[in-house]
Amino acid sequence: MLLTISTTQQPATDLGYLLHKNPAHVQSFALNFGQAHVFYPEATDEACTAALLLDVDSVALVRNKDNAALDQYVNDRPYVASSFMSVAIADIFGSALNGRCTKRPELVEREMLLRVCVTVIACRAGESLLRRMFEPLGYTVTLTQHMLDDHYPAWGMSHYYTLTVEAVCRVKDLLTHLYVLLPVMDDEKHYYIGDDEVKKLLLRGKGWLETHPEREQIAYRYLRHQQSLARQALARLVLEEEEDDVVEAAEEASTMKSTSALPELNQEKPAYLHQLRLERVLAVLKEHGARSVLDLGCGEGRLLKLLMQERSFERIVGMDVAYRILEKARQRLHLEHTTEKQLARVKIMHGSLTYRDKRLEGYDAAAVVEVIEHLDAPRLRAFERVLFEFAHPGLVVITTPNAEYNVKFATLHAGTFRHSDHRFEWTRQQFQQWATQVAARFGYAVVFEAIGPEDELVGGPSQMAVFNVISDVERR
């Protein structure tokens, strides 16, 4: 089986430094199930390709077993990318997988245009599963399905594919995704599955599996259909997410309490930062006369609850990638006890913000509250098209933390983010530059506003962009 990693981002030979493998040499490695070979079919400043060729010795795998059946010798294991390939990635590209580069450490965080080709993948679940694994992570997926026998076309197509994925990302992220997803697609493991595999999944899935729309499927297949282990892994993923949310909320609340200029939501209680965001977003939606509203990345449904209390909103939809969080939203909104009229007005949907969804089309407005900072660069670019090009609501309201304000959080160390899952936190200038470019690309006008008590030097703790679609008349 063969896996190739290619880049044309110059100087392309930087790939060799990241993988810790010299392009000038063919290297071979002994594994307990066969041999692995690393070589470079091309290595110039313009283009570089690293190839990992895995030669699985199926005879050696069963040599010490008594009464080994014929199918243990004759099967597809030596020819398809599976858990064998994952082990080889960890053993041979371990430094790159763990984000280490001794000679050029600055390359570790560099995003590159990377293209991976895997020949061949076995996936009985078909093309849909292959796409659902990689596309939410920002990859462009190309698949070639192979025939059962090229000489007998009438026999039909097989469940074997050549998989090619392409994205602008870090090498360590690419290898991590391959390490986890190759055995998921293959749906087999060649070794014992126990608690250690749960730990591996949590380690390698940190930062992306929590928000992947297929995370239940990934856990179930990665852990070889052992439901108790899959439930354990998913529960720990949710627990870690909630712990991070608690830390972030506590930090913000502590800072807001110590601020003398605390605004009031009403006459009875002080408004902490997240409630301030929600109240301001609600006010903007009302000011613009929106009747149908999308809450994208709705979480536990706090904004949805405020929207439901306003009769002017006739259609309300909340969407999130996490099933368990959506269950909490349903509980918060008491949807199981509400009237049929309310059920027709409010809907909870599971879905990803990073690929097109026709269910999002036809709404007056969309609210995206503290979501974009959880998206890495490729997924943020995909989100821009999903929301502004395809869904294309007349009004879009986006909030995100103001990184300049972080110096006012007493327990937030310099250089760290407010939440462990944040991929970035933007200054006011960075946010305004991004929003202005997005508005120009997709035909919107945009204005900006601070949320929370403003400091004259660093601004407010949160920042908001309000996008209004430009009509044809206004464009002329």
DODO-442039 format. One record per residue (C-alpha): residue number from 1; residue in one letter; x, y, z. Coordinates in pm, 1 decimal, decimal comma. Example, Ala and Ser with C-alpha at 12.3 -4.5 7.8 and 13.67 -1.06 7.14 Angstrom:
# residues 2
SITE_1_A_1230,0_-450,0_780,0
SITE_2_S_1367,0_-106,0_714,0
This chain:
# residues 476
SITE_1_M_0,0_0,0_0,0
SITE_2_L_123,1_348,8_-83,7
SITE_3_L_71,5_688,9_76,5
SITE_4_T_216,6_1004,2_-80,3
SITE_5_I_233,5_1357,0_61,6
SITE_6_S_300,6_1635,6_-187,4
SITE_7_T_339,0_2012,1_-183,0
SITE_8_T_410,6_2280,4_-440,8
SITE_9_Q_448,8_2554,2_-181,5
SITE_10_Q_798,6_2687,3_-224,4
SITE_11_P_1052,5_2598,3_-110,1
SITE_12_A_880,8_2261,5_-139,3
SITE_13_T_1174,9_2070,7_9,2
SITE_14_D_1078,0_2210,1_350,9
SITE_15_L_852,3_1903,5_357,4
SITE_16_G_1163,1_1689,7_407,8
SITE_17_Y_1257,2_1884,5_721,8
SITE_18_L_906,2_1848,9_863,9
SITE_19_L_895,3_1473,9_803,0
SITE_20_H_1251,5_1426,7_935,4
SITE_21_K_1338,3_1227,2_623,1
SITE_22_N_1615,3_1329,4_384,1
SITE_23_P_1493,2_1345,9_21,7
SITE_24_A_1835,6_1232,2_-100,9
SITE_25_H_1806,1_882,3_48,1
SITE_26_V_1573,3_584,5_35,9
SITE_27_Q_1513,5_468,9_391,9
SITE_28_S_1374,3_133,1_507,1
SITE_29_F_1230,2_43,2_846,6
SITE_30_A_1148,7_-292,5_1004,5
SITE_31_L_803,5_-313,6_1161,7
SITE_32_N_653,8_-606,4_1350,2
SITE_33_F_420,1_-673,5_1059,0
SITE_34_G_653,5_-608,6_765,1
SITE_35_Q_871,7_-341,7_608,7
SITE_36_A_820,6_29,3_541,6
SITE_37_H_1012,2_235,0_288,5
SITE_38_V_1030,0_614,4_257,5
SITE_39_F_1148,4_776,6_-64,4
SITE_40_Y_1092,8_1093,9_-265,7
SITE_41_P_979,5_1056,0_-629,2
SITE_42_E_1043,7_1429,6_-667,6
SITE_43_A_1223,1_1683,7_-448,5
SITE_44_T_1284,1_2029,3_-590,5
SITE_45_D_1213,9_2379,4_-466,4
SITE_46_E_906,1_2384,4_-692,0
SITE_47_A_752,1_2047,1_-599,3
SITE_48_C_819,8_1776,6_-343,6
SITE_49_T_655,8_1439,0_-286,4
SITE_50_A_729,1_1201,8_2,2
SITE_51_A_613,2_842,3_-38,6
SITE_52_L_551,7_585,9_235,3
SITE_53_L_538,2_233,0_93,0
SITE_54_L_420,4_-35,8_332,3
SITE_55_D_491,8_-405,1_267,4
SITE_56_V_282,0_-614,0_506,6
SITE_57_D_398,6_-973,0_557,4
SITE_58_S_68,2_-1159,6_591,8
SITE_59_V_244,6_-1492,1_638,5
SITE_60_A_446,0_-1362,9_933,0
SITE_61_L_128,8_-1233,1_1096,2
SITE_62_V_-19,8_-1581,5_1129,4
SITE_63_R_297,5_-1793,8_1136,9
SITE_64_N_276,8_-1864,0_1509,2
SITE_65_K_-95,2_-1934,2_1515,7
SITE_66_D_-222,8_-2289,2_1540,0
SITE_67_N_-460,7_-2406,8_1266,6
SITE_68_A_-450,4_-2078,4_1077,5
SITE_69_A_-731,9_-2062,4_824,5
SITE_70_L_-666,7_-1992,8_457,1
SITE_71_D_-837,3_-1652,4_473,4
SITE_72_Q_-578,7_-1542,9_728,4
SITE_73_Y_-315,7_-1584,1_458,7
SITE_74_V_-522,8_-1470,1_160,5
SITE_75_N_-694,1_-1136,8_226,4
SITE_76_D_-671,3_-767,5_140,9
SITE_77_R_-465,5_-662,2_446,3
SITE_78_P_-132,8_-628,5_262,3
SITE_79_Y_-288,0_-406,9_-5,3
SITE_80_V_-516,9_-154,3_164,6
SITE_81_A_-443,9_139,6_395,6
SITE_82_S_-562,0_47,5_743,4
SITE_83_S_-444,9_45,3_1104,7
SITE_84_F_-114,4_-90,9_970,5
SITE_85_M_-62,5_240,6_792,8
SITE_86_S_-158,3_434,4_1107,6
SITE_87_V_106,0_247,6_1307,5
SITE_88_A_361,8_316,0_1033,4
SITE_89_I_277,6_688,7_1037,5
SITE_90_A_326,5_699,9_1415,1
SITE_91_D_653,0_505,6_1402,3
SITE_92_I_814,5_660,7_1095,6
SITE_93_F_673,2_1013,5_1096,9
SITE_94_G_639,8_1033,0_1476,3
SITE_95_S_829,8_1361,5_1514,0
SITE_96_A_613,4_1532,0_1252,2
SITE_97_L_296,5_1380,9_1400,7
SITE_98_N_388,1_1521,2_1742,6
SITE_99_G_476,7_1863,9_1606,9
SITE_100_R_855,1_1851,4_1640,0
SITE_101_C_1114,1_1973,4_1389,5
SITE_102_T_1462,0_1992,6_1536,0
SITE_103_K_1641,9_2167,0_1251,9
SITE_104_R_1362,7_2405,0_1146,6
SITE_105_P_1122,2_2441,9_1444,0
SITE_106_E_953,7_2745,4_1286,8
SITE_107_L_810,5_2517,2_1015,8
SITE_108_V_590,1_2322,8_1257,9
SITE_109_E_317,7_2590,3_1270,7
SITE_110_R_345,3_2678,0_903,4
SITE_111_E_40,7_2602,8_690,3
SITE_112_M_124,0_2455,6_350,7
SITE_113_L_-72,2_2347,3_47,5
SITE_114_L_-62,9_1968,5_96,9
SITE_115_R_-196,4_1688,7_-118,5
SITE_116_V_-221,0_1328,5_2,1
SITE_117_C_-293,7_1027,1_-213,4
SITE_118_V_-369,7_689,9_-52,2
SITE_119_T_-370,0_380,2_-270,3
SITE_120_V_-585,0_188,1_-180,7
SITE_121_I_-863,1_241,0_81,3
SITE_122_A_-1119,3_-25,9_168,3
SITE_123_C_-1452,3_131,3_265,7
SITE_124_R_-1765,3_-81,6_257,1
SITE_125_A_-1972,9_217,5_371,4
SITE_126_G_-1899,5_385,6_38,4
SITE_127_E_-1808,7_727,7_-94,9
SITE_128_S_-2045,3_917,8_133,2
SITE_129_L_-1857,0_812,1_447,2
SITE_130_L_-1519,5_897,2_294,6
SITE_131_R_-1638,5_1247,8_217,5
SITE_132_R_-1805,6_1292,9_557,2
SITE_133_M_-1478,3_1210,3_728,0
SITE_134_F_-1255,2_1463,9_549,9
SITE_135_E_-1470,5_1744,8_410,0
SITE_136_P_-1573,4_1888,7_750,4
SITE_137_L_-1200,0_1926,4_824,7
SITE_138_G_-1156,4_2154,5_524,6
SITE_139_Y_-1018,3_1903,0_273,0
SITE_140_T_-1106,6_1882,6_-93,3
SITE_141_V_-1173,9_1513,3_-157,5
SITE_142_T_-1123,0_1325,4_-485,3
SITE_143_L_-1216,5_956,4_-509,0
SITE_144_T_-1157,6_691,0_-770,9
SITE_145_Q_-1360,8_374,6_-717,8
SITE_146_H_-1206,4_55,0_-851,2
SITE_147_M_-1385,8_-222,2_-1038,2
SITE_148_L_-1402,6_-573,9_-897,9
SITE_149_D_-1214,9_-693,0_-1204,2
SITE_150_D_-1097,5_-473,0_-1490,4
SITE_151_H_-1140,2_-764,3_-1730,9
SITE_152_Y_-1503,7_-822,6_-1633,0
SITE_153_P_-1683,2_-485,5_-1608,2
SITE_154_A_-2017,4_-659,2_-1562,7
SITE_155_W_-1908,1_-768,7_-1215,2
SITE_156_G_-1950,0_-407,6_-1105,7
SITE_157_M_-1762,8_-181,4_-867,7
SITE_158_S_-1571,3_-282,8_-558,2
SITE_159_H_-1551,5_-117,9_-216,6
SITE_160_Y_-1191,2_-12,4_-285,6
SITE_161_Y_-1097,9_348,8_-359,0
SITE_162_T_-798,8_564,0_-432,2
SITE_163_L_-836,2_860,7_-199,8
SITE_164_T_-687,0_1204,5_-262,2
SITE_165_V_-732,1_1491,7_-17,2
SITE_166_E_-597,0_1843,9_-46,8
SITE_167_A_-591,1_2140,3_192,1
SITE_168_V_-385,5_2426,6_322,9
SITE_169_C_-290,2_2303,0_668,6
SITE_170_R_-5,8_2207,1_900,3
SITE_171_V_173,3_1878,3_838,9
SITE_172_K_111,4_1764,8_1197,8
SITE_173_D_-264,7_1816,9_1153,5
SITE_174_L_-267,1_1625,4_826,0
SITE_175_L_-83,7_1328,8_979,9
SITE_176_T_-311,3_1334,6_1285,2
SITE_177_H_-623,9_1319,3_1069,6
SITE_178_L_-479,4_1031,7_865,6
SITE_179_Y_-370,4_845,3_1180,1
SITE_180_V_-725,2_848,5_1319,0
SITE_181_L_-934,8_825,8_1002,9
SITE_182_L_-756,1_552,2_805,0
SITE_183_P_-869,3_272,5_1041,2
SITE_184_V_-1209,1_442,5_1072,5
SITE_185_M_-1270,1_415,3_697,8
SITE_186_D_-1129,2_64,6_684,5
SITE_187_D_-1335,9_-30,1_993,3
SITE_188_E_-1079,0_-281,6_1116,3
SITE_189_K_-792,2_-294,0_1366,0
SITE_190_H_-512,5_-549,4_1358,5
SITE_191_Y_-447,2_-534,5_1733,0
SITE_192_Y_-627,4_-552,9_2067,1
SITE_193_I_-862,9_-264,8_2149,0
SITE_194_G_-875,5_-150,6_2511,0
SITE_195_D_-861,2_159,2_2729,0
SITE_196_D_-529,0_260,5_2572,7
SITE_197_E_-705,8_312,8_2240,9
SITE_198_V_-950,2_552,9_2405,6
SITE_199_K_-652,4_754,3_2529,1
SITE_200_K_-498,4_754,0_2180,5
SITE_201_L_-824,2_873,2_2026,1
SITE_202_L_-859,4_1156,2_2278,1
SITE_203_L_-495,3_1256,8_2232,9
SITE_204_R_-501,7_1257,1_1852,8
SITE_205_G_-856,0_1393,9_1832,6
SITE_206_K_-798,2_1693,4_2058,9
SITE_207_G_-883,3_2018,4_1888,1
SITE_208_W_-1087,8_1875,8_1598,4
SITE_209_L_-1280,4_1564,4_1695,5
SITE_210_E_-1489,3_1755,1_1951,6
SITE_211_T_-1656,3_1954,4_1674,2
SITE_212_H_-1654,4_1697,9_1393,9
SITE_213_P_-2014,1_1623,3_1282,1
SITE_214_E_-1930,3_1250,2_1258,3
SITE_215_R_-1750,0_1218,6_1589,1
SITE_216_E_-1986,6_945,2_1717,3
SITE_217_Q_-1924,8_741,1_1402,5
SITE_218_I_-1550,6_802,5_1424,5
SITE_219_A_-1531,7_688,2_1787,9
SITE_220_Y_-1745,9_381,6_1721,4
SITE_221_R_-1545,0_263,0_1421,2
SITE_222_Y_-1203,3_361,3_1560,8
SITE_223_L_-1274,8_154,0_1871,7
SITE_224_R_-1386,8_-141,2_1661,7
SITE_225_H_-1757,2_-118,5_1743,7
SITE_226_Q_-1702,8_-155,9_2119,0
SITE_227_Q_-1992,0_57,9_2238,1
SITE_228_S_-1876,4_92,2_2598,7
SITE_229_L_-1538,3_230,1_2489,6
SITE_230_A_-1699,0_460,2_2231,8
SITE_231_R_-1940,3_598,4_2494,1
SITE_232_Q_-1648,1_650,9_2730,7
SITE_233_A_-1450,5_841,5_2467,4
SITE_234_L_-1745,8_1060,4_2368,5
SITE_235_A_-1830,8_1136,7_2730,5
SITE_236_R_-1474,5_1249,2_2795,8
SITE_237_L_-1476,6_1465,7_2484,3
SITE_238_V_-1792,9_1642,1_2602,6
SITE_239_L_-1658,6_1673,7_2957,5
SITE_240_E_-1340,1_1841,5_2835,1
SITE_241_E_-1543,6_2081,7_2621,5
SITE_242_E_-1764,1_2174,6_2914,5
SITE_243_E_-1466,1_2222,5_3146,3
SITE_244_D_-1313,0_2463,6_2897,0
SITE_245_D_-1640,7_2654,9_2872,5
SITE_246_V_-1660,5_2682,7_3251,1
SITE_247_V_-1305,4_2819,2_3271,0
SITE_248_E_-1374,6_3075,7_2999,7
SITE_249_A_-1703,4_3187,7_3154,8
SITE_250_A_-1551,2_3211,8_3502,7
SITE_251_E_-1260,6_3420,6_3376,7
SITE_252_E_-1485,9_3660,1_3190,8
SITE_253_A_-1727,6_3685,4_3483,4
SITE_254_S_-1443,0_3759,0_3725,3
SITE_255_T_-1316,2_4039,2_3504,8
SITE_256_M_-1659,7_4184,4_3444,1
SITE_257_K_-1734,7_4188,2_3817,7
SITE_258_S_-1422,3_4389,6_3881,3
SITE_259_T_-1515,1_4647,2_3616,9
SITE_260_S_-1664,6_4961,5_3764,2
SITE_261_A_-1863,7_5056,1_3454,8
SITE_262_L_-2089,3_4750,0_3455,2
SITE_263_P_-2388,7_4796,3_3224,2
SITE_264_E_-2724,8_4657,2_3328,5
SITE_265_L_-2944,6_4416,9_3132,6
SITE_266_N_-3231,9_4508,5_3360,7
SITE_267_Q_-3274,3_4663,0_3702,5
SITE_268_E_-3219,8_4338,8_3891,1
SITE_269_K_-2892,7_4175,7_3786,0
SITE_270_P_-2557,6_4268,0_3629,7
SITE_271_A_-2493,0_4150,9_3273,8
SITE_272_Y_-2194,6_3924,4_3226,5
SITE_273_L_-2017,3_3925,4_2895,3
SITE_274_H_-2188,8_3638,6_2716,0
SITE_275_Q_-2531,6_3764,9_2815,7
SITE_276_L_-2431,5_4108,2_2689,2
SITE_277_R_-2339,6_3955,1_2352,7
SITE_278_L_-2670,8_3774,8_2325,4
SITE_279_E_-2874,9_4081,4_2423,6
SITE_280_R_-2693,9_4300,3_2171,2
SITE_281_V_-2729,3_4045,5_1889,9
SITE_282_L_-3100,4_4013,8_1971,0
SITE_283_A_-3138,8_4391,8_1958,5
SITE_284_V_-2969,1_4412,1_1616,8
SITE_285_L_-3194,3_4139,3_1475,7
SITE_286_K_-3501,0_4327,1_1600,6
SITE_287_E_-3375,3_4664,8_1475,8
SITE_288_H_-3341,1_4524,5_1123,6
SITE_289_G_-3687,0_4367,2_1125,1
SITE_290_A_-3572,8_4007,9_1074,2
SITE_291_R_-3857,2_3754,9_1073,6
SITE_292_S_-3661,3_3434,9_1012,8
SITE_293_V_-3332,0_3376,4_1193,4
SITE_294_L_-3052,7_3119,2_1187,6
SITE_295_D_-2843,6_3070,3_1502,7
SITE_296_L_-2532,8_2899,8_1364,4
SITE_297_G_-2323,2_2723,9_1626,2
SITE_298_C_-2619,1_2756,7_1862,7
SITE_299_G_-2460,6_2553,5_2144,0
SITE_300_E_-2694,3_2499,2_2437,2
SITE_301_G_-2958,7_2734,6_2296,6
SITE_302_R_-2919,7_3051,9_2504,2
SITE_303_L_-2980,0_3284,2_2207,9
SITE_304_L_-3257,9_3058,8_2080,2
SITE_305_K_-3440,0_3098,3_2410,9
SITE_306_L_-3425,3_3478,3_2381,0
SITE_307_L_-3547,2_3460,3_2021,0
SITE_308_M_-3841,6_3239,7_2120,2
SITE_309_Q_-3956,4_3503,0_2367,0
SITE_310_E_-3997,7_3757,3_2085,6
SITE_311_R_-4312,7_3709,1_1879,3
SITE_312_S_-4169,3_3905,9_1588,9
SITE_313_F_-3944,4_3610,9_1497,9
SITE_314_E_-4160,8_3372,7_1297,9
SITE_315_R_-3899,7_3111,0_1201,9
SITE_316_I_-3607,3_3024,1_1427,6
SITE_317_V_-3344,3_2760,3_1351,2
SITE_318_G_-3049,2_2658,1_1566,7
SITE_319_M_-2771,5_2445,6_1418,0
SITE_320_D_-2464,1_2289,4_1579,1
SITE_321_V_-2221,0_2005,6_1503,4
SITE_322_A_-2248,0_1837,7_1846,5
SITE_323_Y_-2538,5_1599,7_1911,0
SITE_324_R_-2501,2_1613,3_2288,7
SITE_325_I_-2497,4_1991,8_2296,2
SITE_326_L_-2811,7_1997,1_2081,6
SITE_327_E_-2980,9_1767,8_2333,4
SITE_328_K_-2903,8_2025,1_2602,0
SITE_329_A_-3050,1_2295,0_2377,3
SITE_330_R_-3372,5_2094,5_2340,8
SITE_331_Q_-3391,6_2059,7_2718,1
SITE_332_R_-3327,1_2431,2_2771,7
SITE_333_L_-3603,6_2519,8_2525,7
SITE_334_H_-3841,6_2251,8_2667,2
SITE_335_L_-3927,3_2147,4_2312,4
SITE_336_E_-4062,9_1811,7_2427,0
SITE_337_H_-4335,2_1994,5_2623,7
SITE_338_T_-4408,7_2284,1_2389,2
SITE_339_T_-4711,3_2338,5_2166,1
SITE_340_E_-4736,0_2231,9_1802,0
SITE_341_K_-4741,5_2599,2_1705,8
SITE_342_Q_-4408,7_2656,9_1878,7
SITE_343_L_-4261,2_2340,0_1728,8
SITE_344_A_-4352,0_2469,1_1382,7
SITE_345_R_-4175,8_2797,1_1467,0
SITE_346_V_-3852,9_2661,5_1624,1
SITE_347_K_-3625,7_2392,8_1484,3
SITE_348_I_-3300,6_2235,6_1605,4
SITE_349_M_-3073,9_2092,5_1334,7
SITE_350_H_-2751,7_1893,8_1340,2
SITE_351_G_-2500,5_2007,9_1081,1
SITE_352_S_-2159,5_2152,9_1003,7
SITE_353_L_-2084,3_2513,5_916,9
SITE_354_T_-1810,5_2414,1_674,1
SITE_355_Y_-2001,4_2259,3_386,6
SITE_356_R_-2306,5_2367,1_191,8
SITE_357_D_-2645,3_2290,5_342,6
SITE_358_K_-2958,3_2380,5_146,2
SITE_359_R_-3157,4_2388,4_471,6
SITE_360_L_-2987,0_2719,7_553,1
SITE_361_E_-3117,0_2901,9_247,3
SITE_362_G_-3406,3_3148,6_250,6
SITE_363_Y_-3364,0_3317,9_591,8
SITE_364_D_-3366,3_3689,5_668,3
SITE_365_A_-3078,4_3680,8_913,8
SITE_366_A_-2804,5_3467,6_1065,5
SITE_367_A_-2637,7_3507,2_1404,0
SITE_368_V_-2290,6_3359,8_1463,1
SITE_369_V_-2200,4_3425,2_1825,5
SITE_370_E_-1844,4_3339,7_1936,8
SITE_371_V_-1802,3_3067,2_1673,5
SITE_372_I_-1553,3_3172,0_1406,1
SITE_373_E_-1256,5_3166,3_1645,6
SITE_374_H_-1308,5_2788,4_1678,7
SITE_375_L_-1244,2_2737,4_1303,8
SITE_376_D_-896,7_2689,1_1160,4
SITE_377_A_-804,0_2870,1_838,3
SITE_378_P_-932,9_2613,0_581,5
SITE_379_R_-1262,4_2565,5_766,7
SITE_380_L_-1305,2_2941,7_809,5
SITE_381_R_-1272,7_2985,9_432,6
SITE_382_A_-1529,6_2711,0_377,3
SITE_383_F_-1761,3_2873,6_633,3
SITE_384_E_-1742,5_3206,8_448,1
SITE_385_R_-1883,9_3047,9_133,6
SITE_386_V_-2140,9_2837,0_319,2
SITE_387_L_-2285,0_3142,2_494,3
SITE_388_F_-2230,9_3440,2_268,1
SITE_389_E_-2241,7_3280,2_-78,2
SITE_390_F_-2478,6_2984,2_-48,1
SITE_391_A_-2711,5_3064,7_244,8
SITE_392_H_-2681,2_3439,9_167,7
SITE_393_P_-2916,5_3589,7_430,0
SITE_394_G_-2990,6_3960,9_411,6
SITE_395_L_-2838,1_4023,6_754,9
SITE_396_V_-2544,5_3851,7_926,6
SITE_397_V_-2433,4_3928,5_1283,1
SITE_398_I_-2097,2_3787,3_1395,0
SITE_399_T_-1926,6_3830,4_1731,9
SITE_400_T_-1577,9_3720,9_1834,0
SITE_401_P_-1337,2_3798,3_2121,9
SITE_402_N_-1121,0_4108,7_2103,3
SITE_403_A_-765,3_3984,7_2159,3
SITE_404_E_-646,3_4329,6_2268,3
SITE_405_Y_-871,4_4308,6_2574,0
SITE_406_N_-703,4_3989,5_2700,6
SITE_407_V_-450,8_4192,3_2899,3
SITE_408_K_-733,7_4284,3_3136,2
SITE_409_F_-800,1_3921,3_3232,2
SITE_410_A_-598,2_3878,9_3550,7
SITE_411_T_-545,6_3502,2_3522,8
SITE_412_L_-496,3_3482,1_3145,5
SITE_413_H_-126,8_3436,7_3070,6
SITE_414_A_29,4_3635,2_2786,9
SITE_415_G_11,0_3457,4_2453,0
SITE_416_T_-271,2_3222,5_2555,5
SITE_417_F_-631,9_3221,0_2436,9
SITE_418_R_-950,8_3247,5_2640,0
SITE_419_H_-1056,9_2897,7_2538,0
SITE_420_S_-840,6_2593,0_2463,7
SITE_421_D_-1029,8_2524,2_2138,7
SITE_422_H_-979,1_2871,9_1992,5
SITE_423_R_-776,7_2862,4_1672,5
SITE_424_F_-719,6_3238,5_1683,1
SITE_425_E_-825,9_3552,6_1864,9
SITE_426_W_-823,7_3868,0_1653,7
SITE_427_T_-743,7_4227,5_1733,1
SITE_428_R_-997,3_4487,7_1623,6
SITE_429_Q_-791,1_4564,4_1314,1
SITE_430_Q_-761,6_4195,7_1216,3
SITE_431_F_-1134,1_4136,0_1259,7
SITE_432_Q_-1227,5_4444,9_1063,4
SITE_433_Q_-986,3_4357,0_783,8
SITE_434_W_-1131,8_4004,0_755,3
SITE_435_A_-1493,2_4122,4_769,6
SITE_436_T_-1435,2_4399,8_514,6
SITE_437_Q_-1280,1_4153,3_268,5
SITE_438_V_-1566,5_3906,5_317,2
SITE_439_A_-1824,4_4181,1_268,9
SITE_440_A_-1659,6_4294,2_-55,4
SITE_441_R_-1640,3_3938,0_-192,9
SITE_442_F_-2002,8_3849,8_-130,5
SITE_443_G_-2188,1_4178,5_-179,0
SITE_444_Y_-2242,5_4306,4_174,8
SITE_445_A_-2184,1_4630,1_362,3
SITE_446_V_-2042,9_4593,2_713,4
SITE_447_V_-2027,1_4803,1_1031,4
SITE_448_F_-1853,0_4728,0_1360,3
SITE_449_E_-1935,3_4766,2_1725,8
SITE_450_A_-1774,4_4687,5_2060,9
SITE_451_I_-1958,1_4470,4_2314,0
SITE_452_G_-1904,3_4516,2_2687,2
SITE_453_P_-1739,2_4795,3_2883,0
SITE_454_E_-1484,6_4969,4_2660,3
SITE_455_D_-1132,2_5060,1_2759,2
SITE_456_E_-997,9_5360,3_2571,8
SITE_457_L_-675,6_5175,6_2488,0
SITE_458_V_-781,9_4816,2_2416,6
SITE_459_G_-1153,3_4850,4_2335,2
SITE_460_G_-1425,7_4615,9_2453,6
SITE_461_P_-1394,8_4248,8_2551,5
SITE_462_S_-1595,2_4137,0_2247,9
SITE_463_Q_-1645,6_4279,9_1900,0
SITE_464_M_-1933,4_4254,7_1656,8
SITE_465_A_-1967,5_4289,3_1279,7
SITE_466_V_-2309,4_4352,6_1124,3
SITE_467_F_-2331,1_4263,7_753,9
SITE_468_N_-2617,4_4389,9_534,1
SITE_469_V_-2657,0_4262,2_181,9
SITE_470_I_-2623,7_4532,2_-84,2
SITE_471_S_-2917,0_4546,0_-323,2
SITE_472_D_-2875,3_4566,8_-700,9
SITE_473_V_-3001,4_4926,3_-689,3
SITE_474_E_-2739,8_5023,1_-428,4
SITE_475_R_-2464,1_4857,3_-633,3
SITE_476_R_-2556,8_5066,2_-935,0
